[in-house]
Amino acid sequence: MTSPPRKIKQWVTGQDGLDKLRLEEVECPVPGEDEVLVEVHAVSLNYRDTEVAMGLYNHHESVSHPPAIVPCSDMCGIVISVGLHSKDTSDPYKNPAFRLETGDRVISTFAATHLSGQIKAADMASSLGGPEPGVLVQYRVFPTYNLVKVPLYMTDEEASCLPIAAMTAWICLNCMRPNGEIIGKGETILCQGTGGVSIAGLQIGHAAGADVIVTSSSDEKLKKATQLGAQHTINYRTTPDWDAEVLKRTDDQGADIIFEVGGAQTLRKSFECVKFGGLIASIGYLSGKQDDAGDRTNTNLLALKRNVTLKGILNGPRDRLEEMMGFYEKKGIRPIVDRVFKFEEGKEALEYLFSGGHFGKVVISVKG
């Protein structure tokens, strides 16, 4: 195991635009008690990262970001240095089960303090890439509870895609189920678009035996989705009434779970084509945060119409991430990486993600 350099490089944003991201050199950090130093190998990007860089990630009122911040939250790397272990094992964050060794390959969890159960406002303050410093850096110190070991069969680039995209998909599919049950045969999932969360949902759903419908404006992307196991695909450009088409494809039953990533321009249609008693997992707002001024039907009426649950999904806890990785390993699922950029191309990578042309995940190779 090589020793870390004295100086390292990291990307920084002043939250004033993607074009203003900058590389800077800083001292390499040293791990303290119950911390480890990780050599970052790969970082996957999320739409959230572009919003942070543009100063637009402001809908969590309990969280305020510092003026300048290292962006991004999802990384895979290797532990190269371990701090002292605490003797206070009564603290849940100092659990001996979280301890790591030099050479362990790990991924980060999104909200570091969110170990189990429902996320709390205090956990949001521990989110990587805002408000806490992110992972688009060559070396970073993490508390041991902020890291989980990676399945050996995945590449660094693939594993870096798990913390937000795959984990959010897993929670969307399984958050409302009792006694550890997961989605399975006889259920239908509707994935809007072909970004990281939706493609992870397609892969998980297909592996679990569910039927998956994917929407996109690109026939080429829909073809790729079919190759990954989508039973139905709908081009929402050529079929603007895609909600009616979903009902048609499901014998007027609708989808059990909808990955609602569009937001203002898609939410009403999701309400129209979700199954009675189904779940709309509210993940994103790619079509905007406000609907058309003329379409102000109260959400409560839309929910009542088909007895629907509309649930906001903010990733998931550490223990559910470990649960999900067990499923991935059992089924041999490999996250879909659209394109890999070099570390020096961090700005270009985020701009490419923001353009929306990707299928699956965009990754930066930090250790090329």
ABEGO torsion letter per residue (X at the ends): XBBBBABBBBBBBAGAEAAABBBBBBBBBBBBBGBBBBBBABBBBBAAAAAAAAGABAABAABBBBABBBBEABBBBBBABBBBBBABAABAAABAAABBBBGBBBBBBABAABABEBBBAAAAAABBGOABBBABBABBBBBAAABBBBBAABBAAAAAAAAAAAAAAAAAAAAABBGGBBBBBGBBBBBBEABAAAAAAAAAAAAAGBBBBBBBABAAAAAAAAAAGBABBBBAAABABAAAAAAAAAGGAEBABBBBAAEAAAAAAAAAABBBGBBBBBABBAAEABBBAABABBAAAAAAAAGBBBBBBBEBBAAAAAAAAAAAAAAGBBBBBABBBBAAAAAAAAAAAAAGABBEBBBBBABX
